[in-house]
């Protein structure tokens, strides 16, 4: 049975439970929190067959993709457990009192670390029903940080969300986590109400620019504004230099086609705009390459939005069609490749340099590599920017410098689809890619979204958090009197 919208009374119970659970969970040991995350991962792995079957029905995604995504989801739960065990995420710092501190006044005893924010509302995504959904990255990071989580399910996979949520709760209960630590809610109004509730101290979101911006504005408009970590949209431009084009145009075209059609073009990291030199053979190669078969989009809302955006692009006076068949606007849609030139693009960035969520991309020809610098100075924030080059081009140092100001992740001769869960990953970027360019929604650094610094001045040892005492029960990396100290 499809879940119905969460009632006002049920939501109040959930929010009250989240507040109570946070008070307890924030005090739980790092080892206990790591054990809970591992238990959730084990429970989801054990239910893989059931969950993948549900996901196939609701999302139209193939079994292999879903099994891989579920594996990624449980991996990221476990890697946050490792982060907790290692402890450097706390950024623990100890400055002992120093009467001769060179600033001209004595230094007090100061001890600082990162501590959990409070209950968090996570808005699930549609295009990754596991990895960015109920038990996805933000849920894992928030639970690891010591926060309770209220998960607003995406309407695109409600039954999967309900069942996944049940499994998460069962796993947490089995290891003795506090009641109310995690709950799933349904319905747009429930999500809005939860985000505005004064007990909630942060929100996160993956989805469209309009939806994310509306929630960001709500979070900012509260009497007590709260952090809102929205991943909204990105075009993910790819810049092909003249030397790279001359050396390997065929391979570049093949790899680009594979990346832009992966998952029917429904990745937030899809390369949506490809810059190539005038006279490049890449457009011709793209015309003749066999395209992937039409694939169903995630849900009817995405299908309708895709057709609307593509229809608008097709009517643009500066766009020509490079590759399209009769099913381009059908359900399911086949891939479409469009073309324009760099002058037209710069004259209408809003109309031409914008995300089209689905199997469509735009090829942009340029006359001189210096024009790529103008693009890099002009475009808005991106999740990724890719350079396909040979390494000796004069334009590269400045292009890299400019793109580093515009994107959260820069790629060299690789493709942006596929975001590895690692320690150094950055999945974010300046607005409108995200609402918080200083954070990431993928990788272990995501835990810092749900933490804030607290300094303790002059406290006796018995009142300090264990990690800030002179003789902690568990050793972690700490900066003591300015020197980094590592566990023996």
N, C-alpha and C positions, 0 to 999 in steps of 0.2 A: 504494500500500500504506500502511495506517495505521501510523504510527511506534509502536514499542514502548517500554516504559519504559527509561530510560537505565540501563545496568548500573553496578554499583559501580566496576568498573575503568575504564569509559569516563568516569564522573563524576570520578574522581580525575585522569584525564588532562586533562579540561576545566578543573578547578579549578587544577591546577598550571599549565596554560597561561595561565589568566586572571591568576594572580599574576605570572608572568614578563612577560606582555604589559603589565600595569599599570606595572611598573617602567620600561618603555620609553616607553609612551604618555604617562605623566605628564610626561615630559621633552620630548615632541614640541612643536613650536612651535604657537602658536595658529593660524597660517596652515595648517599641515599638518592639524590637526584639522578646521578649517573645510572644507578640500578633501575630506577623507574623508566628512564628513556630506553634502556636496553630491553626491559620487559615489554614496553610498547612495540618495539621493533620485532621482538620474537613473536608477539601475538599477531601482528600483521603478516609476518612471513608465513605463519602457520595457516592463515586464512586466505592465502594468495589465490587459490582457485576460485573461491567464492567471490572475492573482491574483484578479480579481473573479469569474471563473468558479468557481474553487475555493471562494471565500467564499460564493457563492450556494448551493452544494451543502451546505456544512457548517453555515451559520448561518440559512438561510431568509430572509435579508435581501434586499431588492430591489436590482436592479442600480444604479439611480440613487443610492440611499443609499450603496452600497458605493463607487461611483466618487467620490462627493463626499468620503467618509471617507478614501479613499486620497490624494486631492488634499490634504486637510488634513494627512495624515501626512507627505507629502513637503515640504509647506510648513513644517511645524514643524522638520523636519531642517534646512532651509535657513535658517530664521530663527535657529536656534542657531549656524549658521555666521556669520551677521552679528554675533551677540552676541560671538563669539570675536574677530572682526576689530576690533570697537569697543573691547573690553577693559575697560569699566567694571565688569563683573561681578566682577573681581578685588578690587575695593574697596581698591586699592593706596594705602597711606599711608606717608609718609616724615616722620619727625621728626629733623631734624639735631641734633647735640649742642648743648646750650645751657648754658653755665656759670652763666648768670644766670636760670635758669628760676624763675618766681615761687613755686613750691611750697616753696622754702627749701633745695633741694638741686639740684645740677646735673642736667640732663637728658641721658641717654646718647643716642647715635645709635640710633634704633629704626626699623625698616622692617617693614611688615606687609602681607600679602596673603592671599587665599584660595587653597588648594591642594587637589588631589584626594584623596578619602578612601582609595581603594583599590578592589579588585574589588567589584562590586555584584551582588546577585541581584534580578532583576526578575520578579515574578509577573504574568503577563499576565491581562487581563480577558476575559470572554466576550462582553459586549454591544457592544464596539467592536473587531472583529477586526483592524483596522489601527491606529487612532489610540491605543489603549491596549493594544496587544499587542506583537508581536515587535519591530517598528521604531517603536513608539509614543513618547509623550512622555518617559517615564522613561528609555528606552533612549537617545533623542536627548540628553537632558539629561546623563546619566551619561557618555556618550562625549564630549560637548562639554567636560565638566568635567575630563576626563583619566583617567576610570576605565575599567576593563574591565567587561564585562557578561556575566553568565550569565543567560539568559532561560529561565524555567520556563514552558513552553507551557501554554495552557489546554486542557483536555480537550474543549472544545466545538468546536474547529477545529484538530485536530492536523495534517492534511495541509497546510492553508494555513500553519500555523506553520512546518512543516518547510521548505516551499518559500520562504517569506519569509526564513527564516534563511539558507538557501543563497544567496539573492541578496545579502543583507547581507554575508556572508562574502566572496563573490566581489568585491563592490565594494570592500571594505576591502583585500583582497589586491591588487587592481589598482592601488591608490594607494600600496602599500608599507607599510600598517599592520602592526604586529607580529602574528605568528601567535598565535591564542588570544585575541585582543582581544574577540571576540564568539562566543558559542556558544548553541545552544538545547538544553535538556534536557527530558525527558518523564517524567511520573509523580510522584505525590504524595510518595512517599518520597524521590525524588531532590531535589525542592525543599526538603524538610525537612532533608535531609543537607547540602545546599549552604548553607542559611541558618545552620546550626550550625558550618560549617567555619571554623576560626580565620583562614584567609586572606581570608575575606569580611568587608568592613568596613561594609556597609550593605545594607538590603533595602527593596523597595517592592512595593506590592500594591494592586490594585483589585478589590473583590469584596464578599462578604457580611460582616456583622458577626461571626458566629461564626468563619468561616474566617480573617478578618483578625486577630481578637483572639487566636486560637490561635497564629498566626505571630508576632504582636507579643510574646506571652508567651515564645515560644521565643527570639526575638532578645534579650529582656531577661534571660533566664535563663542565657545563656552565661557562661562564666568571664570573658570580655571582652564585656560587653553592647555592642550596636551600634545605631545609629539604624535605626528601622523606620518607613517612611512608608506607612501604610495608609490608603486611602480606602475606607470601610466601608459607610456607608448614610446615607440622609437622606430626610426626609419633605417638605422644601421647602415650608413653609406659605405661603399667600397670604392677605393681609388686605385685604378690600374694605371701604372706609369707607361710611358712610351716604350721603354726598354723591355718591360715585362710583357707588354702586348706583342712586341716583335718576337720575343723568345718563345712564348707558349700560349698564344691566343686560344688554341683549341682546348687545351687543358683547363684554362681559366673559365671558358664558357661552360664546359661540362661540369666543373665543380660549382660554379655559380648556380647553374640550373638545379643541381642536386640540393644545394643549400636553400634556395628560395622556395622550392616546392616541398621541402621536408615537412611532414605533418600537415600537408595541404596548405602550407604557408601560414600556419597558425601559431608560430613561435614569436615571442616578443623580440627575439634576436634575429628574425629573418632579414637577410640583406635585401632591402627594398629598393635601393638605388645603386646602380653600377656606373661609375664614370670611366669612359674609355676614350682613347684618342680618335680624332676624326680620321677616317680611312681604316680604322681597325676592322679586322675580320671577325671579331667577336659577335657583332650583331648577325652577320650572315651565318655563322656557325650555330647561333641560338635558333635561327629560323629553321635550320635543317635537322637539328637534333630531335630525336624522339622525346616527346614530353610524357611525363607520368600520366596515367589514366585519371580521369575525374574522380575525386574522392569526396565523400560527404563531409561537410563542415560540422562543427561540434553540436550546434543546435540551430533552430530556426531563426533565432534573433541574430546570430552571427551571419547566417546565410543571407538574411534580408539586408543587414548592414553592409556586407561585402558587395552585393549586387548594386546597392545604391551608390557606394563610393566608386566602384569600377565604372558604372554607367556615367557618372560625372566626369571621370577621367577620360573616358572615350569621347566625350563631347567637347573636350578642351581643344581650342584651335591650334595649340602648339604641340599637340601629341599626335604621333602616328602609331599605327599598330604594327608591331614587328612580328608577333606570332599570336594567333588566336584561332579557335575553331568555333563551330556552331554551338558548342556546349559551354562557352565561356561564361554566360550569364544564367546557365541552367542550375538545377539542383539535382545532383552535385555539379559544381563548376569545374571546368577544365582549366589548366594554367593559361595565363595571358601575359605577354611581354610587350611593353610599350616603349616608345622612344621619343626623345626630344633633344634639344641642344642646351648647352650650358647658359647661353644668354637668356633663353626663354625661362629656364629654371630660376635664374637669379632675379628675373623680372617678376616672377610669381611664385615665391617660395611657399606661400600658404596653400596655393592650389596644386603645386607639383611636388614639393618636398614634404610630403605628409604620409603617415602610415596608412597602408591599405591592408587590413588584416585578412589574409587569405592568399591564394596562389597567383599573385600578380606582382610584377616588379617593373621598374622603369630604367631604361638604359639612357644615359646622358653622354653625349659626345662633347669633347672639348678641343679647342684649336691649339692651345699652348698649356704646358704644365703649370705655368704661373696662375692660370685661372683656378686651379685646384686650391690654391692658397686663398683666393677670394671666397670660394665656397666654404672653406674651413673657418674663415673669419665670420661668416654670415649665418650659418645654420644654427639651429637651437640645440638644446641638450639631447644627448643620445646615450643609449645603453652601451653601444659599441661603435667603433669606427675601424675599418680595415684598410690596410695598405698592401697592395700586391705590387711588388717591385723587385729590382735586382740588387739593390743595395748601394749602387754607386751614383744614383741620380742626385743632381745638385739640389733639387726641390725637397728632398726627403727631410733634412733636419728641421726646416721651418714647418713643413707639413705635419711632422710628428708633434712639434711643440704646440701648434695651433689646435690639433685634434685632441691633445691631452687636456685642453681647456674645455672641450666640448663633450667628451665621452668618458664613461667610467672605465671602459676596457678597450685598449687598442690591440689590434691583431696584425701580425706581420705574416703574409703569405699563408694564412689560415682562414677559416670561415667561422662566422660568429655563432651559428646554430650549434647547440650542444654546450651547456654551461656546467663545467665540472664542479663538483662539490669538493673543495680543497681548502687549505689554510690561507692561500694567497688570493683566492677568487674575489673579484669585485663585480657585483651585479647591481649597478645603480648608475646614476649620472645626473647632470644638471637638469633642471626643469625644462621641458615637460617629461623627460624620461622618468624622473622621480620627483617627489616632493621633498626629499632629504638627501642631497648629493653626498653628504658625508658618511652615509651608511651603505650597507650591502644587504640584499635579501638572500644571497647564496654564499655559502662558505662559512667557516667558523667565526669570522669577524662579525657575523650577523647577531651574535649574542649581545654585542654592545648596544644594539637598538633598545634593549629592554633593561638597561642598567643606568645608574647615575652615580656620580662620585660623592662620597661622604668623607669628611675629614674629622678626626677625633683629636682634640687638643687637650693635653694635660691629664688624660684619664689614667686611673690605676689599671694595672694589668688585668685584674679580674673582671673589669667592665668592658674590655675591648673584644672585638671579634677575634677568634682564635688566630686567623691568618695575620693579624696585626700585632700579636704579642711577641715578646722577645724570645719565647720558647714555644712556638706553635706545635700542636700535636701532629700536624702533617706539614711537611716542608714543601713550599712552592717557590717559584722565582719571585724575588722581591728586590726593590731598590732601597737599600739601607744607607742612610747618610750619603746619598748620591751615588753609591756604588751598587751595580747589579750583582746580586748574590743568587746562586743557583743551588738547587738541592744537591746534596752529596750522594 
